[in-house]
Every structure is written in structure tokens, then in C-alpha cells.
Amino acid sequence: MNPFKRKFLFLSLFLIFLITAPLIILYSLGYRLDLKNKKITQTGGIFVKTIPPSAQIFLNGKLSKKTDFLFGSAVIKNLLPRTYKVRVEKDGFFPWEKELEVKEKEVTKTKTIVLFPKNINFQLISDQAEKILPNSKGFLILEKAEGDWALKFYDLERGVKSHLISGKEISASTSEPFNFFWNKEKEIFFDLETEKGEKNFSLNFENVPRLSERKIPTSTDLVFSKKIGDDLYELDRFGILRKNNLSLNQNPFPIKPGVNYQIETAFDFVFLLEDGDLFLLDTKTGLFDKIFEGVKGMKISPDKKKLVFFSPFEIWVFYLQEITEPPVKKVGDKVFLNRFSKEIGDLFWLSPDYLVFNLGDEIKAMEIDERDTINLVDLANFKNPQIFFDLGKKKLYILSEKNLYQSEPLF
């Protein structure tokens, strides 16, 4: 090769290096050519986590990746900044779909996506159940058969139903019990109409079931009491709310006679529900401020960061702690989730990011991530159901037409 050719080849290769080296460096740093906007821009990504794992992820209709079989997570990198239609699928499960925005140098995260099975298996626990009353350990079952009634307890941890007491074991009983409420995890209070009139009973079953008559004071100042963790909350007829005998509100709350009250607490938040009106205690002023009307029920999330409250037709979430990842939330934010044409029966948390509830005979699961469309799926259909969800075992319990069912784990 003569000197001229060598020089020409060297200059050509050097020129190619000068052109390609910056491009390679930019590519390695996550820069891409955005043909749509005709510019070079830095990319972002999407992080997806699913239950169950090994789910397919589609971006704008094209299969992009699968979540790993161990942790159920996947990261899709080098995405140009724009909005992507993300769809997650797995055979035998309802799909999940949402439009998510990807920004430069940022990874957009989904909440933990729960894919619910399309066909849920249910096991019959009782075919004589009239009523259930759940607590954190299980639920009381009132059964009726052959002219007699019986109280039984279903232990969620062991999956065992135990007999407690029946009408025939109480010679003075002429009717089934009523006015049930839990005093503690293994003690239930109820009333009975006997030959000598209405009597009040306590049934303790920490060891052997033990029934005793309880005396109710003829006069009491107590309107409502509830034990939350190790703390006892009491509301008296003068409108003073106490926590372990210490007053929380400096100014009395006006008590309405004959009205049911409900209390929920988390961190420094104290919520009081009075006949559909939801109040929040202002710890600085000692006053209860009304924050919503027409509320049917409320429940604290498993991670204690949110309170869900619902009216007959709407579901809202109140944020108790700051959420720094999208969708970003500040303490005290109220977020409207959905409105329905049918009345909401009852509602429970499935996880920190999902709810289960019934609309008439329809039982549904819904996420709380309000970015784009909120995913909502139909889990089951039962006649006039009463529902309860066990957070520990991830099982749904349904009472319908005297039949009590237990689902397989939902996730």
C-alpha cells in the first residue's frame, strides 16, 4: 500500500471515529434519537411488579418483556419520553392496563399490580349460617337448624370451625341471640329474650366456652368505646373523647342521642363517624372538623398510610402520610376514586393498593392508583352477599342465602 492510500485510510478511519465515538458515548448514557420531535434526548424507563410473577408486559400493543418468575418484577429501559399504553397479561387472570408517562432520566413505577384469577374456587363452610361477625382472629357464626340455634367460631389461622354454645344448652332461652358485639378477640357480648325477659350475656371462649350473665349499669356516661391496639378510646355523653383516660378534645363534641359512633385512628389522626358525617380531630385546636358527609363506613389501610371511606355510591381515600412516588400525595389529600350506580354494601382493603367491595350481588376488586383509568374487575356474583376479607390468608369469605363460602387465596 503506497503512502497516499495509507494516509487516506488513516484519515477516513479517524473521521469515522470522530463521528461514532460521541454517538456511542451518548448511547451508553441513555440518549436516543427522537424522530418524532427531531432531537436527541435522554431516555427513561418503566418498572413493573406483578402478583403473580411471570406476567407478560405489552407497550403500545407490542410484547416488551416478562416479569421474572421469582420476584415478579421487570424494568423496561431506554424508553423515549412520552406516554405509553402498558398492558399486563397472564393466562387465566384478568389483565391490567394503564397509560403511564415516561420522563427523561426517570423510571416510572407501577404500584404492585395484582392480577386476579378469572375463575375463583369457593369452598362451602356452612349451609346454616344466619349471620357472621368478624374480628382480627376469625368470625362468629350464628347457625340455625331443626328449631335450634348455635354459635360457632371460625379460626382464620387454623381454618377450623368450633362449636361454642346452642339454644338447647341454655334452658332459659326461648329465642335466638341478638345485639352481638366483640368485647375482645375471644369474648362476645349478646342479648337473649328469655322467659324472664331480656337478658345480657358474655361468652368467653379463650379456653373452654364459658357463658355468664353480664350486668349493665342502669345509668352510664359512656356513649362509645373501642380498643385499637393497646389503646382504649372512649366517648362520653358530654362529648369528651378519651384515649387511655386522657382527654383528646378540649371542646366537647355535641353528642346526638340514639346515634351510632365509630372511631378510627392512625398516627396522630383521629376520625369520628357520626350518623354519616365524618369528622377529623384538629390536635392543635382540640376541635372536630367535618370533612365529609354521607359516609357509610371507613377503614385504615394495612400499611396505615391511608384511610378509605365510602358513601352509598362513592369511594374516597384520605392520605395519612406523604407518598413520594407517583402518584405523589401530601398528608391530608382526599382522592375521589369511583362512583357507581348500585349501592356499595361493604368494603375491605385487599392490600395497601387494592380494595374489595360488593355492589348489590356483584363482588369487585379495584386498585387505588388513579393515574389514567382505574382498573376494576368482577370477582364473583352471589345473592345478597355479606363479605369479609382475611388479610393474612388472602381469602374472601361470603355469606349468601345461609351459605358461608371461603375462597382460595386471591393472590
C-alpha positions as CSV (number, residue, x, y, z in Angstrom):
1,M,0.0,0.0,0.0
2,N,1.5,3.3,-1.1
3,P,1.8,6.3,1.3
4,F,-1.2,8.1,-0.2
5,K,-3.5,5.2,0.3
6,R,-2.3,4.7,3.9
7,K,-2.8,8.3,4.7
8,F,-6.3,8.3,3.1
9,L,-7.3,5.1,5.1
10,F,-6.0,6.6,8.3
11,L,-7.9,9.9,7.8
12,S,-11.1,8.0,6.9
13,L,-10.9,5.8,10.0
14,F,-10.1,8.8,12.2
15,L,-13.1,10.7,10.7
16,I,-15.4,7.7,11.4
17,F,-14.1,7.6,15.0
18,L,-14.8,11.3,15.5
19,I,-18.3,10.8,14.3
20,T,-19.2,7.5,16.0
21,A,-17.4,7.9,19.3
22,P,-19.7,10.7,20.6
23,L,-22.7,8.7,19.4
24,I,-21.5,5.6,21.3
25,I,-20.9,7.6,24.4
26,L,-24.4,9.3,24.1
27,Y,-26.0,5.9,23.5
28,S,-24.2,4.4,26.6
29,L,-25.5,7.3,28.7
30,G,-29.1,6.6,27.6
31,Y,-29.5,9.1,24.9
32,R,-31.6,8.3,21.8
33,L,-32.7,10.0,18.6
34,D,-36.4,11.1,19.0
35,L,-37.5,11.1,15.4
36,K,-41.0,12.3,16.3
37,N,-39.6,15.5,17.9
38,K,-36.4,15.5,15.8
39,K,-33.9,15.8,18.6
40,I,-31.6,13.7,20.7
41,T,-33.0,13.1,24.2
42,Q,-32.2,11.1,27.3
43,T,-34.4,8.1,27.9
44,G,-36.4,6.8,30.9
45,G,-37.9,3.5,31.9
46,I,-40.8,1.7,33.4
47,F,-40.6,-0.6,36.4
48,V,-43.4,-3.2,36.7
49,K,-44.0,-5.6,39.7
50,T,-46.8,-8.2,39.5
51,I,-48.5,-10.8,41.6
52,P,-48.4,-13.5,40.4
53,P,-45.0,-13.4,38.6
54,S,-44.1,-14.3,35.0
55,A,-46.6,-11.9,33.5
56,Q,-46.3,-10.5,30.0
57,I,-45.8,-6.8,29.6
58,F,-47.0,-5.0,26.4
59,L,-46.1,-1.5,25.5
60,N,-48.4,0.1,22.9
61,G,-49.6,-3.3,21.9
62,K,-46.2,-5.0,21.5
63,L,-44.8,-7.6,23.8
64,S,-41.9,-6.0,25.6
65,K,-40.9,-8.2,28.5
66,K,-42.0,-10.7,31.2
67,T,-41.8,-10.2,34.9
68,D,-39.3,-12.6,36.4
69,F,-40.5,-15.8,37.9
70,L,-39.0,-15.2,41.4
71,F,-39.9,-11.6,42.3
72,G,-42.4,-10.7,39.7
73,S,-40.5,-7.6,38.6
74,A,-39.2,-6.2,35.4
75,V,-37.5,-3.0,34.2
76,I,-38.0,-1.7,30.6
77,K,-35.2,0.6,29.8
78,N,-34.3,3.1,27.1
79,L,-37.8,4.5,26.5
80,L,-38.2,7.8,24.8
81,P,-40.1,10.4,27.0
82,R,-43.7,10.1,26.1
83,T,-46.9,8.3,27.3
84,Y,-47.1,4.5,26.8
85,K,-50.1,2.2,27.0
86,V,-49.0,-0.5,29.4
87,R,-50.9,-3.8,29.5
88,V,-50.0,-6.7,31.7
89,E,-51.4,-10.2,31.0
90,K,-51.2,-13.8,32.3
91,D,-53.3,-16.7,31.2
92,G,-56.3,-17.3,33.5
93,F,-56.1,-13.9,35.0
94,F,-57.8,-10.5,34.4
95,P,-55.5,-8.1,32.5
96,W,-54.3,-4.8,33.9
97,E,-54.0,-1.7,31.7
98,K,-52.9,1.9,32.2
99,E,-51.3,4.8,30.3
100,L,-48.1,5.9,32.0
101,E,-45.9,8.8,31.3
102,V,-42.1,8.3,31.0
103,K,-39.9,11.3,31.6
104,E,-36.2,11.9,30.8
105,K,-33.8,10.2,33.3
106,E,-36.6,8.8,35.4
107,V,-38.1,5.4,35.9
108,T,-41.9,5.4,36.2
109,K,-43.1,2.8,38.7
110,T,-46.3,0.9,38.8
111,K,-47.8,0.0,42.2
112,T,-47.6,-3.7,42.8
113,I,-50.0,-5.0,40.2
114,V,-52.4,-7.7,41.4
115,L,-53.7,-9.9,38.6
116,F,-56.9,-11.6,39.9
117,P,-58.0,-15.1,38.7
118,K,-60.9,-15.2,36.3
119,N,-62.4,-18.3,37.9
120,I,-62.1,-18.3,41.7
121,N,-62.8,-21.5,43.6
122,F,-65.0,-21.3,46.7
123,Q,-65.4,-23.9,49.4
124,L,-68.7,-24.2,51.5
125,I,-68.0,-23.8,55.2
126,S,-71.6,-23.8,56.5
127,D,-75.0,-24.1,54.9
128,Q,-76.9,-23.0,58.0
129,A,-75.3,-19.6,58.7
130,E,-77.7,-16.7,59.5
131,K,-75.1,-14.1,60.5
132,I,-71.3,-13.6,60.8
133,L,-69.4,-11.2,62.9
134,P,-65.7,-10.9,62.1
135,N,-62.7,-9.8,64.1
136,S,-59.0,-10.0,63.6
137,K,-58.7,-13.7,64.5
138,G,-61.8,-15.1,62.9
139,F,-65.6,-14.7,62.9
140,L,-68.6,-15.7,64.9
141,I,-71.2,-17.7,63.1
142,L,-74.9,-17.9,64.1
143,E,-76.4,-21.1,62.7
144,K,-80.0,-22.2,62.7
145,A,-81.3,-25.7,62.1
146,E,-84.1,-28.0,63.4
147,G,-85.6,-25.4,65.6
148,D,-82.4,-24.6,67.4
149,W,-79.6,-22.1,67.1
150,A,-75.9,-22.4,67.7
151,L,-72.9,-20.0,68.0
152,K,-69.7,-21.2,66.3
153,F,-66.3,-19.6,65.8
154,Y,-64.2,-20.0,62.6
155,D,-60.5,-19.6,63.3
156,L,-58.8,-17.9,60.3
157,E,-55.3,-19.1,61.2
158,R,-56.2,-22.8,61.7
159,G,-59.2,-22.9,59.3
160,V,-61.3,-24.7,61.9
161,K,-64.9,-24.1,62.9
162,S,-65.6,-24.8,66.6
163,H,-68.9,-25.1,68.4
164,L,-69.4,-22.6,71.3
165,I,-73.0,-22.9,72.6
166,S,-76.5,-23.6,71.4
167,G,-80.0,-22.7,72.5
168,K,-80.7,-26.1,73.9
169,E,-77.7,-25.7,76.3
170,I,-79.4,-22.6,77.7
171,S,-82.6,-23.8,79.3
172,A,-84.0,-20.3,79.9
173,S,-83.6,-19.3,76.2
174,T,-86.7,-19.1,74.0
175,S,-85.3,-17.2,71.0
176,E,-82.1,-16.7,69.1
177,P,-79.4,-14.2,70.3
178,F,-79.2,-10.6,69.0
179,N,-77.2,-7.4,69.6
180,F,-73.8,-9.1,69.0
181,F,-70.5,-7.2,69.5
182,W,-67.0,-8.2,70.4
183,N,-65.6,-7.3,73.8
184,K,-62.2,-8.8,73.0
185,E,-60.9,-11.3,70.5
186,K,-62.2,-14.4,72.4
187,E,-65.2,-12.8,74.1
188,I,-68.5,-11.9,72.6
189,F,-71.4,-10.0,74.1
190,F,-75.0,-10.6,73.1
191,D,-78.6,-10.4,74.3
192,L,-81.3,-13.1,74.7
193,E,-85.0,-13.0,75.1
194,T,-85.8,-15.4,78.0
195,E,-88.8,-16.5,79.9
196,K,-87.9,-13.9,82.5
197,G,-87.4,-11.1,79.9
198,E,-84.4,-9.8,78.0
199,K,-81.0,-10.7,79.5
200,N,-77.4,-9.7,78.6
201,F,-74.7,-12.4,78.3
202,S,-71.0,-12.7,77.9
203,L,-69.5,-15.7,76.1
204,N,-65.8,-16.2,76.8
205,F,-64.0,-18.9,74.8
206,E,-60.3,-18.3,75.4
207,N,-60.2,-21.9,76.7
208,V,-63.5,-23.8,77.3
209,P,-66.6,-21.7,76.3
210,R,-68.0,-20.1,79.4
211,L,-71.3,-18.3,79.4
212,S,-72.2,-15.7,82.1
213,E,-74.8,-13.1,82.6
214,R,-73.4,-9.6,82.5
215,K,-74.8,-6.7,84.4
216,I,-75.3,-3.4,82.5
217,P,-75.3,-0.3,84.6
218,T,-78.7,1.4,84.6
219,S,-77.0,4.8,84.0
220,T,-73.8,5.4,82.2
221,D,-72.0,8.3,80.7
222,L,-70.2,6.2,78.1
223,V,-71.5,6.5,74.5
224,F,-68.9,4.5,72.7
225,S,-65.7,2.6,73.4
226,K,-63.1,0.8,71.2
227,K,-59.8,-0.7,71.8
228,I,-57.3,0.0,69.0
229,G,-54.0,-1.9,69.5
230,D,-53.1,-1.2,73.2
231,D,-55.1,2.0,73.4
232,L,-58.7,2.3,74.7
233,Y,-60.8,5.1,73.2
234,E,-63.9,6.2,75.0
235,L,-66.5,8.8,74.0
236,D,-68.9,10.0,76.8
237,R,-72.3,11.7,76.6
238,F,-70.7,15.0,77.4
239,G,-68.7,14.9,74.1
240,I,-65.3,14.2,75.5
241,L,-63.1,11.7,73.7
242,R,-60.5,10.0,75.8
243,K,-57.5,7.9,75.0
244,N,-56.5,5.8,78.0
245,N,-58.4,8.2,80.2
246,L,-56.6,11.3,78.8
247,S,-58.9,13.9,77.0
248,L,-58.2,14.4,73.3
249,N,-60.6,17.3,72.6
250,Q,-60.6,20.4,74.6
251,N,-64.0,21.4,73.4
252,P,-66.9,19.0,73.9
253,F,-68.3,17.4,70.7
254,P,-72.1,17.7,70.6
255,I,-73.5,14.2,71.1
256,K,-76.7,13.1,69.4
257,P,-78.9,10.7,71.4
258,G,-79.6,7.3,69.7
259,V,-76.8,7.7,67.1
260,N,-74.1,5.1,66.4
261,Y,-70.5,6.4,66.6
262,Q,-67.4,4.9,65.0
263,I,-63.7,5.8,65.6
264,E,-60.6,5.1,63.6
265,T,-57.0,6.2,64.4
266,A,-53.6,6.2,62.8
267,F,-50.5,8.1,63.8
268,D,-51.8,11.5,65.0
269,F,-55.1,11.2,63.1
270,V,-58.4,10.6,64.9
271,F,-61.5,10.2,62.8
272,L,-65.0,10.2,64.2
273,L,-68.0,9.0,62.2
274,E,-71.4,10.2,63.4
275,D,-74.6,9.3,61.5
276,G,-72.9,9.6,58.1
277,D,-70.8,12.7,59.0
278,L,-67.0,12.2,59.1
279,F,-65.0,14.4,61.4
280,L,-61.3,14.8,61.9
281,L,-59.8,15.9,65.2
282,D,-57.6,19.0,64.9
283,T,-54.9,18.3,67.5
284,K,-54.0,22.0,67.7
285,T,-57.4,23.4,68.4
286,G,-59.0,20.3,70.0
287,L,-62.0,20.6,67.7
288,F,-63.5,18.1,65.4
289,D,-63.8,19.4,61.8
290,K,-66.3,17.9,59.4
291,I,-64.5,16.7,56.3
292,F,-67.3,14.7,54.5
293,E,-71.0,13.9,54.6
294,G,-73.0,10.8,53.8
295,V,-70.3,8.4,54.8
296,K,-71.3,4.8,55.2
297,G,-68.1,3.3,56.5
298,M,-64.3,3.8,56.8
299,K,-61.2,1.6,57.2
300,I,-57.5,2.1,57.7
301,S,-55.2,0.6,55.1
302,P,-52.8,-2.3,56.1
303,D,-49.8,0.0,55.8
304,K,-51.5,2.6,58.0
305,K,-50.8,5.3,55.3
306,K,-54.4,5.7,54.1
307,L,-58.0,5.8,55.2
308,V,-60.7,4.7,52.8
309,F,-64.2,6.0,53.4
310,F,-67.3,5.3,51.3
311,S,-70.8,6.7,50.9
312,P,-73.6,4.5,49.4
313,F,-72.3,5.2,45.9
314,E,-68.8,6.7,46.1
315,I,-65.3,5.7,47.3
316,W,-62.6,8.1,48.5
317,V,-59.1,7.8,50.0
318,F,-57.7,10.1,52.6
319,Y,-53.8,10.1,52.8
320,L,-52.3,9.9,56.3
321,Q,-48.7,10.0,55.2
322,E,-46.8,11.6,52.3
323,I,-46.4,9.5,49.3
324,T,-43.2,10.4,47.4
325,E,-43.6,8.1,44.4
326,P,-46.2,8.7,41.6
327,P,-49.0,9.3,42.1
328,V,-47.4,11.7,44.6
329,K,-49.7,12.6,47.6
330,K,-49.4,15.0,50.5
331,V,-50.7,14.4,54.0
332,G,-54.4,15.3,54.1
333,D,-55.1,14.8,50.4
334,K,-58.5,13.5,49.6
335,V,-58.8,11.5,46.4
336,F,-62.0,10.5,44.7
337,L,-61.8,7.0,43.2
338,N,-65.1,6.0,41.7
339,R,-68.9,6.5,41.7
340,F,-71.3,3.6,41.0
341,S,-75.0,3.4,40.1
342,K,-75.5,0.5,42.5
343,E,-75.2,0.9,46.3
344,I,-72.0,-0.2,48.0
345,G,-72.6,-2.9,50.6
346,D,-69.3,-3.2,52.4
347,L,-65.7,-2.6,51.6
348,F,-62.3,-4.0,52.8
349,W,-58.6,-3.5,52.0
350,L,-57.1,-6.3,49.9
351,S,-53.6,-4.8,50.2
352,P,-52.2,-1.3,50.6
353,D,-53.1,-0.6,46.9
354,Y,-56.3,-2.6,46.3
355,L,-59.9,-2.8,47.7
356,V,-62.7,-5.4,47.6
357,F,-66.3,-4.5,47.9
358,N,-69.8,-5.5,46.8
359,L,-72.3,-3.6,44.6
360,G,-75.5,-5.5,45.2
361,D,-74.8,-9.1,44.2
362,E,-71.6,-8.2,42.4
363,I,-68.2,-8.5,44.2
364,K,-65.5,-6.4,42.8
365,A,-61.8,-5.6,43.3
366,M,-60.3,-2.2,42.5
367,E,-56.9,-0.5,42.6
368,I,-56.5,2.9,44.1
369,D,-53.9,4.2,41.6
370,E,-55.9,6.9,39.9
371,R,-53.4,7.6,37.2
372,D,-55.4,7.2,34.0
373,T,-58.2,4.6,34.2
374,I,-58.7,2.8,37.5
375,N,-58.6,-1.0,37.0
376,L,-61.8,-2.7,38.2
377,V,-62.6,-6.4,37.9
378,D,-65.5,-8.7,38.8
379,L,-64.5,-11.4,41.2
380,A,-67.8,-13.2,41.9
381,N,-71.6,-12.9,42.0
382,F,-73.7,-14.0,45.0
383,K,-77.2,-13.3,46.1
384,N,-77.4,-10.5,48.7
385,P,-73.8,-11.2,50.0
386,Q,-72.1,-10.2,53.2
387,I,-68.4,-10.1,52.6
388,F,-65.2,-10.3,54.7
389,F,-61.6,-10.4,53.6
390,D,-58.8,-12.1,55.6
391,L,-55.6,-10.1,55.0
392,G,-53.4,-12.8,56.4
393,K,-54.6,-15.7,54.3
394,K,-55.7,-13.5,51.4
395,K,-59.1,-15.3,51.4
396,L,-62.5,-13.9,50.7
397,Y,-65.5,-15.0,52.8
398,I,-69.0,-14.6,51.6
399,L,-72.3,-15.2,53.4
400,S,-75.2,-15.7,50.9
401,E,-78.6,-17.2,51.5
402,K,-77.4,-19.0,54.7
403,N,-74.4,-20.5,52.8
404,L,-71.0,-19.4,54.0
405,Y,-68.2,-19.7,51.4
406,Q,-64.4,-19.4,51.6
407,S,-62.4,-18.6,48.5
408,E,-58.9,-19.8,47.5
409,P,-56.2,-17.2,48.2
410,L,-56.9,-14.4,45.7
411,F,-53.2,-13.6,45.3
